[in-house]
Amino acid sequence: MPLEPENFVSLWPALQEKLSDYLGQEIDWKEYPSGRVYELFNLELPTSQVHNALHDVYSLAATIQHLEAEGIRILEEVGNISKKCKAA
């Protein structure tokens, strides 16, 4: 079942690496946690409440969609991380 906890992986390592490469600077998760990462690209979200789980999902999704549109493959990398975790 896809929603089993053992299928969960963090998007942050892949996202942080790709963001840092794309922007040419190290991105600190303390400054740009999942609920604020969309701000790096001035993206609009339907919510504005940081530290809200749904807002965090919107922020991550908007950022990933933006990067994927720019040709930066985040979801492929996360899939590779997930496979490595399951193999360990």
N, CA, C and O atoms as a Maestro MAE file, in Angstrom:
{
 s_m_m2io_version
 :::
 2.0.0
}

f_m_ct {
 s_m_title
 :::
 protein
 m_atom[352] {
  # First column is atom index #
  i_m_mmod_type
  r_m_x_coord
  r_m_y_coord
  r_m_z_coord
  i_m_residue_number
  s_m_chain_name
  s_m_pdb_residue_name
  s_m_pdb_atom_name
  i_m_atomic_number
  :::
  1 25 0.843 -1.175 0.000 1 A "MET " " N  " 7
  2 3 0.000 0.000 0.000 1 A "MET " " CA " 6
  3 2 0.893 1.246 0.000 1 A "MET " " C  " 6
  4 15 1.838 1.317 0.786 1 A "MET " " O  " 8
  5 25 0.616 2.218 -0.856 2 A "PRO " " N  " 7
  6 3 1.513 3.375 -0.992 2 A "PRO " " CA " 6
  7 2 1.585 4.286 0.226 2 A "PRO " " C  " 6
  8 15 2.559 5.027 0.364 2 A "PRO " " O  " 8
  9 25 0.603 4.262 1.109 3 A "LEU " " N  " 7
  10 3 0.631 5.158 2.263 3 A "LEU " " CA " 6
  11 2 1.185 4.506 3.522 3 A "LEU " " C  " 6
  12 15 0.995 5.022 4.623 3 A "LEU " " O  " 8
  13 25 1.865 3.383 3.369 4 A "GLU " " N  " 7
  14 3 2.505 2.740 4.511 4 A "GLU " " CA " 6
  15 2 3.722 3.571 4.930 4 A "GLU " " C  " 6
  16 15 4.446 4.071 4.069 4 A "GLU " " O  " 8
  17 25 3.958 3.727 6.225 5 A "PRO " " N  " 7
  18 3 5.080 4.545 6.692 5 A "PRO " " CA " 6
  19 2 6.430 4.163 6.082 5 A "PRO " " C  " 6
  20 15 7.268 5.037 5.859 5 A "PRO " " O  " 8
  21 25 6.654 2.888 5.811 6 A "GLU " " N  " 7
  22 3 7.948 2.503 5.245 6 A "GLU " " CA " 6
  23 2 8.145 3.022 3.819 6 A "GLU " " C  " 6
  24 15 9.257 2.977 3.291 6 A "GLU " " O  " 8
  25 25 7.068 3.515 3.194 7 A "ASN " " N  " 7
  26 3 7.166 4.101 1.862 7 A "ASN " " CA " 6
  27 2 7.425 5.601 1.896 7 A "ASN " " C  " 6
  28 15 7.606 6.218 0.846 7 A "ASN " " O  " 8
  29 25 7.444 6.195 3.081 8 A "PHE " " N  " 7
  30 3 7.670 7.635 3.196 8 A "PHE " " CA " 6
  31 2 9.160 7.937 3.148 8 A "PHE " " C  " 6
  32 15 9.963 7.250 3.779 8 A "PHE " " O  " 8
  33 25 9.515 8.947 2.413 9 A "VAL " " N  " 7
  34 3 10.897 9.437 2.402 9 A "VAL " " CA " 6
  35 2 10.841 10.959 2.455 9 A "VAL " " C  " 6
  36 15 9.842 11.573 2.082 9 A "VAL " " O  " 8
  37 25 11.910 11.541 2.916 10 A "SER " " N  " 7
  38 3 11.981 12.996 2.975 10 A "SER " " CA " 6
  39 2 12.326 13.562 1.606 10 A "SER " " C  " 6
  40 15 13.262 13.100 0.954 10 A "SER " " O  " 8
  41 25 11.576 14.553 1.179 11 A "LEU " " N  " 7
  42 3 11.880 15.261 -0.059 11 A "LEU " " CA " 6
  43 2 13.055 16.211 0.124 11 A "LEU " " C  " 6
  44 15 13.714 16.588 -0.845 11 A "LEU " " O  " 8
  45 25 13.314 16.595 1.370 12 A "TRP " " N  " 7
  46 3 14.242 17.686 1.599 12 A "TRP " " CA " 6
  47 2 15.652 17.449 1.064 12 A "TRP " " C  " 6
  48 15 16.181 18.349 0.413 12 A "TRP " " O  " 8
  49 25 16.301 16.300 1.291 13 A "PRO " " N  " 7
  50 3 17.678 16.152 0.786 13 A "PRO " " CA " 6
  51 2 17.787 16.375 -0.727 13 A "PRO " " C  " 6
  52 15 18.670 17.101 -1.183 13 A "PRO " " O  " 8
  53 25 16.905 15.761 -1.495 14 A "ALA " " N  " 7
  54 3 16.939 15.937 -2.952 14 A "ALA " " CA " 6
  55 2 16.578 17.362 -3.334 14 A "ALA " " C  " 6
  56 15 17.204 17.956 -4.212 14 A "ALA " " O  " 8
  57 25 15.575 17.904 -2.676 15 A "LEU " " N  " 7
  58 3 15.139 19.265 -2.988 15 A "LEU " " CA " 6
  59 2 16.230 20.282 -2.632 15 A "LEU " " C  " 6
  60 15 16.498 21.198 -3.411 15 A "LEU " " O  " 8
  61 25 16.852 20.130 -1.477 16 A "GLN " " N  " 7
  62 3 17.891 21.061 -1.060 16 A "GLN " " CA " 6
  63 2 19.070 21.030 -2.034 16 A "GLN " " C  " 6
  64 15 19.594 22.080 -2.407 16 A "GLN " " O  " 8
  65 25 19.483 19.847 -2.440 17 A "GLU " " N  " 7
  66 3 20.602 19.728 -3.377 17 A "GLU " " CA " 6
  67 2 20.271 20.392 -4.710 17 A "GLU " " C  " 6
  68 15 21.078 21.152 -5.246 17 A "GLU " " O  " 8
  69 25 19.091 20.105 -5.241 18 A "LYS " " N  " 7
  70 3 18.704 20.668 -6.538 18 A "LYS " " CA " 6
  71 2 18.509 22.183 -6.449 18 A "LYS " " C  " 6
  72 15 18.902 22.914 -7.358 18 A "LYS " " O  " 8
  73 25 17.905 22.651 -5.362 19 A "LEU " " N  " 7
  74 3 17.722 24.091 -5.181 19 A "LEU " " CA " 6
  75 2 19.065 24.806 -5.087 19 A "LEU " " C  " 6
  76 15 19.271 25.849 -5.706 19 A "LEU " " O  " 8
  77 25 19.972 24.232 -4.307 20 A "SER " " N  " 7
  78 3 21.292 24.845 -4.149 20 A "SER " " CA " 6
  79 2 22.023 24.910 -5.486 20 A "SER " " C  " 6
  80 15 22.627 25.928 -5.821 20 A "SER " " O  " 8
  81 25 21.966 23.816 -6.248 21 A "ASP " " N  " 7
  82 3 22.609 23.804 -7.565 21 A "ASP " " CA " 6
  83 2 21.953 24.824 -8.494 21 A "ASP " " C  " 6
  84 15 22.643 25.576 -9.182 21 A "ASP " " O  " 8
  85 25 20.635 24.846 -8.513 22 A "TYR " " N  " 7
  86 3 19.886 25.724 -9.415 22 A "TYR " " CA " 6
  87 2 20.119 27.205 -9.093 22 A "TYR " " C  " 6
  88 15 20.289 28.025 -9.994 22 A "TYR " " O  " 8
  89 25 20.124 27.532 -7.804 23 A "LEU " " N  " 7
  90 3 20.262 28.929 -7.388 23 A "LEU " " CA " 6
  91 2 21.717 29.354 -7.197 23 A "LEU " " C  " 6
  92 15 22.002 30.542 -7.047 23 A "LEU " " O  " 8
  93 25 22.636 28.389 -7.202 24 A "GLY " " N  " 7
  94 3 24.044 28.716 -7.056 24 A "GLY " " CA " 6
  95 2 24.434 29.138 -5.653 24 A "GLY " " C  " 6
  96 15 25.425 29.844 -5.466 24 A "GLY " " O  " 8
  97 25 23.665 28.712 -4.669 25 A "GLN " " N  " 7
  98 3 23.979 29.015 -3.265 25 A "GLN " " CA " 6
  99 2 23.377 27.932 -2.386 25 A "GLN " " C  " 6
  100 15 22.375 27.312 -2.741 25 A "GLN " " O  " 8
  101 25 23.999 27.712 -1.239 26 A "GLU " " N  " 7
  102 3 23.501 26.719 -0.298 26 A "GLU " " CA " 6
  103 2 22.169 27.197 0.291 26 A "GLU " " C  " 6
  104 15 22.059 28.342 0.730 26 A "GLU " " O  " 8
  105 25 21.176 26.337 0.301 27 A "ILE " " N  " 7
  106 3 19.873 26.676 0.868 27 A "ILE " " CA " 6
  107 2 19.770 26.031 2.247 27 A "ILE " " C  " 6
  108 15 19.868 24.811 2.380 27 A "ILE " " O  " 8
  109 25 19.577 26.843 3.251 28 A "ASP " " N  " 7
  110 3 19.489 26.384 4.635 28 A "ASP " " CA " 6
  111 2 18.032 26.106 4.976 28 A "ASP " " C  " 6
  112 15 17.185 26.994 4.872 28 A "ASP " " O  " 8
  113 25 17.737 24.864 5.386 29 A "TRP " " N  " 7
  114 3 16.360 24.495 5.700 29 A "TRP " " CA " 6
  115 2 15.806 25.277 6.878 29 A "TRP " " C  " 6
  116 15 14.588 25.405 7.007 29 A "TRP " " O  " 8
  117 25 16.676 25.811 7.751 30 A "LYS " " N  " 7
  118 3 16.187 26.607 8.878 30 A "LYS " " CA " 6
  119 2 15.642 27.952 8.403 30 A "LYS " " C  " 6
  120 15 14.701 28.494 8.982 30 A "LYS " " O  " 8
  121 25 16.246 28.480 7.345 31 A "GLU " " N  " 7
  122 3 15.773 29.736 6.775 31 A "GLU " " CA " 6
  123 2 14.589 29.507 5.826 31 A "GLU " " C  " 6
  124 15 13.669 30.322 5.753 31 A "GLU " " O  " 8
  125 25 14.631 28.399 5.115 32 A "TYR " " N  " 7
  126 3 13.566 28.062 4.164 32 A "TYR " " CA " 6
  127 2 13.044 26.660 4.430 32 A "TYR " " C  " 6
  128 15 13.344 25.735 3.675 32 A "TYR " " O  " 8
  129 25 12.259 26.487 5.505 33 A "PRO " " N  " 7
  130 3 11.651 25.180 5.759 33 A "PRO " " CA " 6
  131 2 10.597 24.886 4.689 33 A "PRO " " C  " 6
  132 15 10.332 25.725 3.828 33 A "PRO " " O  " 8
  133 25 10.017 23.734 4.745 34 A "SER " " N  " 7
  134 3 9.079 23.313 3.696 34 A "SER " " CA " 6
  135 2 7.951 24.325 3.472 34 A "SER " " C  " 6
  136 15 7.480 24.469 2.344 34 A "SER " " O  " 8
  137 25 7.518 25.011 4.496 35 A "GLY " " N  " 7
  138 3 6.430 25.978 4.349 35 A "GLY " " CA " 6
  139 2 6.845 27.321 3.764 35 A "GLY " " C  " 6
  140 15 5.992 28.152 3.450 35 A "GLY " " O  " 8
  141 25 8.156 27.542 3.614 36 A "ARG " " N  " 7
  142 3 8.629 28.818 3.071 36 A "ARG " " CA " 6
  143 2 9.459 28.672 1.804 36 A "ARG " " C  " 6
  144 15 9.824 29.674 1.189 36 A "ARG " " O  " 8
  145 25 9.761 27.455 1.409 37 A "VAL " " N  " 7
  146 3 10.660 27.234 0.276 37 A "VAL " " CA " 6
  147 2 10.118 27.846 -1.026 37 A "VAL " " C  " 6
  148 15 10.898 28.227 -1.898 37 A "VAL " " O  " 8
  149 25 8.813 27.939 -1.160 38 A "TYR " " N  " 7
  150 3 8.207 28.541 -2.352 38 A "TYR " " CA " 6
  151 2 8.612 30.009 -2.509 38 A "TYR " " C  " 6
  152 15 8.600 30.542 -3.618 38 A "TYR " " O  " 8
  153 25 8.970 30.662 -1.396 39 A "GLU " " N  " 7
  154 3 9.352 32.077 -1.427 39 A "GLU " " CA " 6
  155 2 10.606 32.325 -2.252 39 A "GLU " " C  " 6
  156 15 10.822 33.436 -2.735 39 A "GLU " " O  " 8
  157 25 11.430 31.302 -2.416 40 A "LEU " " N  " 7
  158 3 12.644 31.439 -3.220 40 A "LEU " " CA " 6
  159 2 12.324 31.832 -4.661 40 A "LEU " " C  " 6
  160 15 13.164 32.410 -5.351 40 A "LEU " " O  " 8
  161 25 11.111 31.518 -5.114 41 A "PHE " " N  " 7
  162 3 10.706 31.787 -6.493 41 A "PHE " " CA " 6
  163 2 9.522 32.738 -6.588 41 A "PHE " " C  " 6
  164 15 8.952 32.913 -7.665 41 A "PHE " " O  " 8
  165 25 9.143 33.358 -5.458 42 A "ASN " " N  " 7
  166 3 8.008 34.284 -5.429 42 A "ASN " " CA " 6
  167 2 6.734 33.639 -5.984 42 A "ASN " " C  " 6
  168 15 5.975 34.273 -6.717 42 A "ASN " " O  " 8
  169 25 6.514 32.392 -5.632 43 A "LEU " " N  " 7
  170 3 5.332 31.674 -6.102 43 A "LEU " " CA " 6
  171 2 4.118 32.028 -5.252 43 A "LEU " " C  " 6
  172 15 4.251 32.347 -4.070 43 A "LEU " " O  " 8
  173 25 2.953 31.973 -5.847 44 A "GLU " " N  " 7
  174 3 1.695 32.230 -5.137 44 A "GLU " " CA " 6
  175 2 1.122 30.905 -4.640 44 A "GLU " " C  " 6
  176 15 1.164 29.896 -5.345 44 A "GLU " " O  " 8
  177 25 0.590 30.918 -3.427 45 A "LEU " " N  " 7
  178 3 -0.049 29.734 -2.856 45 A "LEU " " CA " 6
  179 2 -1.476 30.078 -2.438 45 A "LEU " " C  " 6
  180 15 -1.789 31.240 -2.176 45 A "LEU " " O  " 8
  181 25 -2.341 29.060 -2.378 46 A "PRO " " N  " 7
  182 3 -3.720 29.317 -1.936 46 A "PRO " " CA " 6
  183 2 -3.841 29.502 -0.419 46 A "PRO " " C  " 6
  184 15 -4.911 29.849 0.081 46 A "PRO " " O  " 8
  185 25 -2.748 29.271 0.308 47 A "THR " " N  " 7
  186 3 -2.748 29.443 1.766 47 A "THR " " CA " 6
  187 2 -1.589 30.343 2.144 47 A "THR " " C  " 6
  188 15 -0.688 30.580 1.339 47 A "THR " " O  " 8
  189 25 -1.612 30.842 3.364 48 A "SER " " N  " 7
  190 3 -0.505 31.694 3.809 48 A "SER " " CA " 6
  191 2 -0.047 31.367 5.223 48 A "SER " " C  " 6
  192 15 0.782 32.086 5.780 48 A "SER " " O  " 8
  193 25 -0.557 30.321 5.800 49 A "GLN " " N  " 7
  194 3 -0.256 30.005 7.192 49 A "GLN " " CA " 6
  195 2 0.933 29.050 7.283 49 A "GLN " " C  " 6
  196 15 0.791 27.845 7.075 49 A "GLN " " O  " 8
  197 25 2.107 29.602 7.597 50 A "VAL " " N  " 7
  198 3 3.297 28.778 7.773 50 A "VAL " " CA " 6
  199 2 3.109 27.909 9.016 50 A "VAL " " C  " 6
  200 15 2.400 28.299 9.943 50 A "VAL " " O  " 8
  201 25 3.728 26.753 9.038 51 A "HIS " " N  " 7
  202 3 3.619 25.745 10.092 51 A "HIS " " CA " 6
  203 2 2.232 25.108 10.111 51 A "HIS " " C  " 6
  204 15 1.719 24.724 11.162 51 A "HIS " " O  " 8
  205 25 1.653 25.009 8.947 52 A "ASN " " N  " 7
  206 3 0.392 24.325 8.743 52 A "ASN " " CA " 6
  207 2 0.692 23.219 7.740 52 A "ASN " " C  " 6
  208 15 1.275 23.489 6.690 52 A "ASN " " O  " 8
  209 25 0.311 21.997 8.034 53 A "ALA " " N  " 7
  210 3 0.691 20.856 7.190 53 A "ALA " " CA " 6
  211 2 0.246 21.035 5.735 53 A "ALA " " C  " 6
  212 15 1.020 20.753 4.821 53 A "ALA " " O  " 8
  213 25 -0.964 21.491 5.511 54 A "LEU " " N  " 7
  214 3 -1.445 21.656 4.141 54 A "LEU " " CA " 6
  215 2 -0.677 22.764 3.424 54 A "LEU " " C  " 6
  216 15 -0.367 22.636 2.240 54 A "LEU " " O  " 8
  217 25 -0.373 23.838 4.127 55 A "HIS " " N  " 7
  218 3 0.423 24.915 3.541 55 A "HIS " " CA " 6
  219 2 1.808 24.385 3.136 55 A "HIS " " C  " 6
  220 15 2.315 24.715 2.064 55 A "HIS " " O  " 8
  221 25 2.411 23.563 4.000 56 A "ASP " " N  " 7
  222 3 3.719 22.986 3.686 56 A "ASP " " CA " 6
  223 2 3.648 22.141 2.415 56 A "ASP " " C  " 6
  224 15 4.551 22.193 1.580 56 A "ASP " " O  " 8
  225 25 2.585 21.372 2.274 57 A "VAL " " N  " 7
  226 3 2.409 20.546 1.072 57 A "VAL " " CA " 6
  227 2 2.270 21.441 -0.157 57 A "VAL " " C  " 6
  228 15 2.891 21.178 -1.187 57 A "VAL " " O  " 8
  229 25 1.466 22.486 -0.059 58 A "TYR " " N  " 7
  230 3 1.323 23.423 -1.181 58 A "TYR " " CA " 6
  231 2 2.679 24.041 -1.546 58 A "TYR " " C  " 6
  232 15 3.019 24.153 -2.723 58 A "TYR " " O  " 8
  233 25 3.440 24.436 -0.534 59 A "SER " " N  " 7
  234 3 4.739 25.058 -0.755 59 A "SER " " CA " 6
  235 2 5.694 24.100 -1.473 59 A "SER " " C  " 6
  236 15 6.333 24.473 -2.456 59 A "SER " " O  " 8
  237 25 5.783 22.873 -0.975 60 A "LEU " " N  " 7
  238 3 6.648 21.884 -1.608 60 A "LEU " " CA " 6
  239 2 6.182 21.560 -3.024 60 A "LEU " " C  " 6
  240 15 6.996 21.486 -3.944 60 A "LEU " " O  " 8
  241 25 4.884 21.369 -3.202 61 A "ALA " " N  " 7
  242 3 4.355 21.026 -4.525 61 A "ALA " " CA " 6
  243 2 4.602 22.153 -5.524 61 A "ALA " " C  " 6
  244 15 5.012 21.893 -6.655 61 A "ALA " " O  " 8
  245 25 4.363 23.386 -5.127 62 A "ALA " " N  " 7
  246 3 4.569 24.526 -6.024 62 A "ALA " " CA " 6
  247 2 6.044 24.649 -6.404 62 A "ALA " " C  " 6
  248 15 6.373 24.920 -7.559 62 A "ALA " " O  " 8
  249 25 6.923 24.449 -5.432 63 A "THR " " N  " 7
  250 3 8.355 24.535 -5.697 63 A "THR " " CA " 6
  251 2 8.803 23.419 -6.629 63 A "THR " " C  " 6
  252 15 9.552 23.661 -7.576 63 A "THR " " O  " 8
  253 25 8.350 22.202 -6.368 64 A "ILE " " N  " 7
  254 3 8.720 21.067 -7.216 64 A "ILE " " CA " 6
  255 2 8.172 21.255 -8.626 64 A "ILE " " C  " 6
  256 15 8.878 20.993 -9.600 64 A "ILE " " O  " 8
  257 25 6.930 21.703 -8.749 65 A "GLN " " N  " 7
  258 3 6.355 21.954 -10.079 65 A "GLN " " CA " 6
  259 2 7.157 23.014 -10.826 65 A "GLN " " C  " 6
  260 15 7.400 22.881 -12.025 65 A "GLN " " O  " 8
  261 25 7.567 24.066 -10.122 66 A "HIS " " N  " 7
  262 3 8.358 25.123 -10.744 66 A "HIS " " CA " 6
  263 2 9.685 24.558 -11.258 66 A "HIS " " C  " 6
  264 15 10.069 24.808 -12.400 66 A "HIS " " O  " 8
  265 25 10.378 23.800 -10.415 67 A "LEU " " N  " 7
  266 3 11.664 23.237 -10.815 67 A "LEU " " CA " 6
  267 2 11.510 22.223 -11.951 67 A "LEU " " C  " 6
  268 15 12.318 22.201 -12.879 67 A "LEU " " O  " 8
  269 25 10.487 21.395 -11.876 68 A "GLU " " N  " 7
  270 3 10.253 20.413 -12.947 68 A "GLU " " CA " 6
  271 2 9.990 21.131 -14.268 68 A "GLU " " C  " 6
  272 15 10.446 20.676 -15.317 68 A "GLU " " O  " 8
  273 25 9.262 22.247 -14.229 69 A "ALA " " N  " 7
  274 3 9.007 23.031 -15.443 69 A "ALA " " CA " 6
  275 2 10.300 23.621 -16.001 69 A "ALA " " C  " 6
  276 15 10.403 23.883 -17.199 69 A "ALA " " O  " 8
  277 25 11.282 23.827 -15.129 70 A "GLU " " N  " 7
  278 3 12.592 24.344 -15.537 70 A "GLU " " CA " 6
  279 2 13.536 23.215 -15.961 70 A "GLU " " C  " 6
  280 15 14.689 23.464 -16.314 70 A "GLU " " O  " 8
  281 25 13.040 21.977 -15.924 71 A "GLY " " N  " 7
  282 3 13.858 20.841 -16.327 71 A "GLY " " CA " 6
  283 2 14.666 20.214 -15.205 71 A "GLY " " C  " 6
  284 15 15.516 19.361 -15.459 71 A "GLY " " O  " 8
  285 25 14.415 20.625 -13.970 72 A "ILE " " N  " 7
  286 3 15.117 20.074 -12.809 72 A "ILE " " CA " 6
  287 2 14.272 18.924 -12.271 72 A "ILE " " C  " 6
  288 15 13.166 19.147 -11.779 72 A "ILE " " O  " 8
  289 25 14.778 17.714 -12.357 73 A "ARG " " N  " 7
  290 3 14.016 16.508 -12.009 73 A "ARG " " CA " 6
  291 2 14.154 16.146 -10.525 73 A "ARG " " C  " 6
  292 15 15.104 15.470 -10.130 73 A "ARG " " O  " 8
  293 25 13.213 16.597 -9.724 74 A "ILE " " N  " 7
  294 3 13.207 16.320 -8.287 74 A "ILE " " CA " 6
  295 2 12.551 14.971 -8.003 74 A "ILE " " C  " 6
  296 15 13.094 14.155 -7.258 74 A "ILE " " O  " 8
  297 25 11.396 14.744 -8.591 75 A "LEU " " N  " 7
  298 3 10.626 13.540 -8.276 75 A "LEU " " CA " 6
  299 2 11.373 12.274 -8.668 75 A "LEU " " C  " 6
  300 15 11.265 11.256 -7.984 75 A "LEU " " O  " 8
  301 25 12.119 12.322 -9.747 76 A "GLU " " N  " 7
  302 3 12.942 11.179 -10.154 76 A "GLU " " CA " 6
  303 2 13.987 10.882 -9.084 76 A "GLU " " C  " 6
  304 15 14.214 9.723 -8.739 76 A "GLU " " O  " 8
  305 25 14.615 11.916 -8.565 77 A "GLU " " N  " 7
  306 3 15.636 11.754 -7.525 77 A "GLU " " CA " 6
  307 2 15.023 11.196 -6.250 77 A "GLU " " C  " 6
  308 15 15.620 10.330 -5.609 77 A "GLU " " O  " 8
  309 25 13.853 11.671 -5.871 78 A "VAL " " N  " 7
  310 3 13.185 11.174 -4.668 78 A "VAL " " CA " 6
  311 2 12.845 9.702 -4.837 78 A "VAL " " C  " 6
  312 15 12.967 8.928 -3.887 78 A "VAL " " O  " 8
  313 25 12.423 9.306 -6.022 79 A "GLY " " N  " 7
  314 3 12.156 7.887 -6.288 79 A "GLY " " CA " 6
  315 2 13.399 7.041 -6.098 79 A "GLY " " C  " 6
  316 15 13.318 5.927 -5.581 79 A "GLY " " O  " 8
  317 25 14.547 7.554 -6.511 80 A "ASN " " N  " 7
  318 3 15.808 6.835 -6.321 80 A "ASN " " CA " 6
  319 2 16.166 6.721 -4.853 80 A "ASN " " C  " 6
  320 15 16.665 5.682 -4.420 80 A "ASN " " O  " 8
  321 25 15.919 7.774 -4.072 81 A "ILE " " N  " 7
  322 3 16.171 7.741 -2.629 81 A "ILE " " CA " 6
  323 2 15.281 6.689 -1.977 81 A "ILE " " C  " 6
  324 15 15.736 5.921 -1.130 81 A "ILE " " O  " 8
  325 25 14.005 6.658 -2.376 82 A "SER " " N  " 7
  326 3 13.063 5.708 -1.820 82 A "SER " " CA " 6
  327 2 13.529 4.272 -2.083 82 A "SER " " C  " 6
  328 15 13.460 3.424 -1.193 82 A "SER " " O  " 8
  329 25 13.995 4.005 -3.285 83 A "LYS " " N  " 7
  330 3 14.479 2.657 -3.624 83 A "LYS " " CA " 6
  331 2 15.695 2.292 -2.783 83 A "LYS " " C  " 6
  332 15 15.811 1.154 -2.328 83 A "LYS " " O  " 8
  333 25 16.603 3.243 -2.571 84 A "LYS " " N  " 7
  334 3 17.798 2.994 -1.772 84 A "LYS " " CA " 6
  335 2 17.407 2.694 -0.328 84 A "LYS " " C  " 6
  336 15 17.982 1.801 0.293 84 A "LYS " " O  " 8
  337 25 16.430 3.432 0.215 85 A "CYS " " N  " 7
  338 3 15.982 3.222 1.598 85 A "CYS " " CA " 6
  339 2 15.387 1.819 1.768 85 A "CYS " " C  " 6
  340 15 15.650 1.142 2.762 85 A "CYS " " O  " 8
  341 25 14.591 1.396 0.795 86 A "LYS " " N  " 7
  342 3 13.963 0.082 0.882 86 A "LYS " " CA " 6
  343 2 14.989 -1.033 0.751 86 A "LYS " " C  " 6
  344 15 14.814 -2.108 1.324 86 A "LYS " " O  " 8
  345 25 16.059 -0.787 -0.001 87 A "ALA " " N  " 7
  346 3 17.089 -1.798 -0.199 87 A "ALA " " CA " 6
  347 2 17.962 -1.962 1.046 87 A "ALA " " C  " 6
  348 15 18.555 -3.020 1.255 87 A "ALA " " O  " 8
  349 25 18.039 -0.925 1.863 88 A "ALA " " N  " 7
  350 3 18.915 -0.967 3.050 88 A "ALA " " CA " 6
  351 2 18.356 -1.830 4.148 88 A "ALA " " C  " 6
  352 15 18.975 -1.963 5.204 88 A "ALA " " O  " 8
  :::
 }
 m_bond[351] {
  # First column is bond index #
  i_m_from
  i_m_to
  i_m_order
  :::
  1 1 2 1
  2 2 3 1
  3 3 4 2
  4 3 5 1
  5 5 6 1
  6 6 7 1
  7 7 8 2
  8 7 9 1
  9 9 10 1
  10 10 11 1
  11 11 12 2
  12 11 13 1
  13 13 14 1
  14 14 15 1
  15 15 16 2
  16 15 17 1
  17 17 18 1
  18 18 19 1
  19 19 20 2
  20 19 21 1
  21 21 22 1
  22 22 23 1
  23 23 24 2
  24 23 25 1
  25 25 26 1
  26 26 27 1
  27 27 28 2
  28 27 29 1
  29 29 30 1
  30 30 31 1
  31 31 32 2
  32 31 33 1
  33 33 34 1
  34 34 35 1
  35 35 36 2
  36 35 37 1
  37 37 38 1
  38 38 39 1
  39 39 40 2
  40 39 41 1
  41 41 42 1
  42 42 43 1
  43 43 44 2
  44 43 45 1
  45 45 46 1
  46 46 47 1
  47 47 48 2
  48 47 49 1
  49 49 50 1
  50 50 51 1
  51 51 52 2
  52 51 53 1
  53 53 54 1
  54 54 55 1
  55 55 56 2
  56 55 57 1
  57 57 58 1
  58 58 59 1
  59 59 60 2
  60 59 61 1
  61 61 62 1
  62 62 63 1
  63 63 64 2
  64 63 65 1
  65 65 66 1
  66 66 67 1
  67 67 68 2
  68 67 69 1
  69 69 70 1
  70 70 71 1
  71 71 72 2
  72 71 73 1
  73 73 74 1
  74 74 75 1
  75 75 76 2
  76 75 77 1
  77 77 78 1
  78 78 79 1
  79 79 80 2
  80 79 81 1
  81 81 82 1
  82 82 83 1
  83 83 84 2
  84 83 85 1
  85 85 86 1
  86 86 87 1
  87 87 88 2
  88 87 89 1
  89 89 90 1
  90 90 91 1
  91 91 92 2
  92 91 93 1
  93 93 94 1
  94 94 95 1
  95 95 96 2
  96 95 97 1
  97 97 98 1
  98 98 99 1
  99 99 100 2
  100 99 101 1
  101 101 102 1
  102 102 103 1
  103 103 104 2
  104 103 105 1
  105 105 106 1
  106 106 107 1
  107 107 108 2
  108 107 109 1
  109 109 110 1
  110 110 111 1
  111 111 112 2
  112 111 113 1
  113 113 114 1
  114 114 115 1
  115 115 116 2
  116 115 117 1
  117 117 118 1
  118 118 119 1
  119 119 120 2
  120 119 121 1
  121 121 122 1
  122 122 123 1
  123 123 124 2
  124 123 125 1
  125 125 126 1
  126 126 127 1
  127 127 128 2
  128 127 129 1
  129 129 130 1
  130 130 131 1
  131 131 132 2
  132 131 133 1
  133 133 134 1
  134 134 135 1
  135 135 136 2
  136 135 137 1
  137 137 138 1
  138 138 139 1
  139 139 140 2
  140 139 141 1
  141 141 142 1
  142 142 143 1
  143 143 144 2
  144 143 145 1
  145 145 146 1
  146 146 147 1
  147 147 148 2
  148 147 149 1
  149 149 150 1
  150 150 151 1
  151 151 152 2
  152 151 153 1
  153 153 154 1
  154 154 155 1
  155 155 156 2
  156 155 157 1
  157 157 158 1
  158 158 159 1
  159 159 160 2
  160 159 161 1
  161 161 162 1
  162 162 163 1
  163 163 164 2
  164 163 165 1
  165 165 166 1
  166 166 167 1
  167 167 168 2
  168 167 169 1
  169 169 170 1
  170 170 171 1
  171 171 172 2
  172 171 173 1
  173 173 174 1
  174 174 175 1
  175 175 176 2
  176 175 177 1
  177 177 178 1
  178 178 179 1
  179 179 180 2
  180 179 181 1
  181 181 182 1
  182 182 183 1
  183 183 184 2
  184 183 185 1
  185 185 186 1
  186 186 187 1
  187 187 188 2
  188 187 189 1
  189 189 190 1
  190 190 191 1
  191 191 192 2
  192 191 193 1
  193 193 194 1
  194 194 195 1
  195 195 196 2
  196 195 197 1
  197 197 198 1
  198 198 199 1
  199 199 200 2
  200 199 201 1
  201 201 202 1
  202 202 203 1
  203 203 204 2
  204 203 205 1
  205 205 206 1
  206 206 207 1
  207 207 208 2
  208 207 209 1
  209 209 210 1
  210 210 211 1
  211 211 212 2
  212 211 213 1
  213 213 214 1
  214 214 215 1
  215 215 216 2
  216 215 217 1
  217 217 218 1
  218 218 219 1
  219 219 220 2
  220 219 221 1
  221 221 222 1
  222 222 223 1
  223 223 224 2
  224 223 225 1
  225 225 226 1
  226 226 227 1
  227 227 228 2
  228 227 229 1
  229 229 230 1
  230 230 231 1
  231 231 232 2
  232 231 233 1
  233 233 234 1
  234 234 235 1
  235 235 236 2
  236 235 237 1
  237 237 238 1
  238 238 239 1
  239 239 240 2
  240 239 241 1
  241 241 242 1
  242 242 243 1
  243 243 244 2
  244 243 245 1
  245 245 246 1
  246 246 247 1
  247 247 248 2
  248 247 249 1
  249 249 250 1
  250 250 251 1
  251 251 252 2
  252 251 253 1
  253 253 254 1
  254 254 255 1
  255 255 256 2
  256 255 257 1
  257 257 258 1
  258 258 259 1
  259 259 260 2
  260 259 261 1
  261 261 262 1
  262 262 263 1
  263 263 264 2
  264 263 265 1
  265 265 266 1
  266 266 267 1
  267 267 268 2
  268 267 269 1
  269 269 270 1
  270 270 271 1
  271 271 272 2
  272 271 273 1
  273 273 274 1
  274 274 275 1
  275 275 276 2
  276 275 277 1
  277 277 278 1
  278 278 279 1
  279 279 280 2
  280 279 281 1
  281 281 282 1
  282 282 283 1
  283 283 284 2
  284 283 285 1
  285 285 286 1
  286 286 287 1
  287 287 288 2
  288 287 289 1
  289 289 290 1
  290 290 291 1
  291 291 292 2
  292 291 293 1
  293 293 294 1
  294 294 295 1
  295 295 296 2
  296 295 297 1
  297 297 298 1
  298 298 299 1
  299 299 300 2
  300 299 301 1
  301 301 302 1
  302 302 303 1
  303 303 304 2
  304 303 305 1
  305 305 306 1
  306 306 307 1
  307 307 308 2
  308 307 309 1
  309 309 310 1
  310 310 311 1
  311 311 312 2
  312 311 313 1
  313 313 314 1
  314 314 315 1
  315 315 316 2
  316 315 317 1
  317 317 318 1
  318 318 319 1
  319 319 320 2
  320 319 321 1
  321 321 322 1
  322 322 323 1
  323 323 324 2
  324 323 325 1
  325 325 326 1
  326 326 327 1
  327 327 328 2
  328 327 329 1
  329 329 330 1
  330 330 331 1
  331 331 332 2
  332 331 333 1
  333 333 334 1
  334 334 335 1
  335 335 336 2
  336 335 337 1
  337 337 338 1
  338 338 339 1
  339 339 340 2
  340 339 341 1
  341 341 342 1
  342 342 343 1
  343 343 344 2
  344 343 345 1
  345 345 346 1
  346 346 347 1
  347 347 348 2
  348 347 349 1
  349 349 350 1
  350 350 351 1
  351 351 352 2
  :::
 }
}
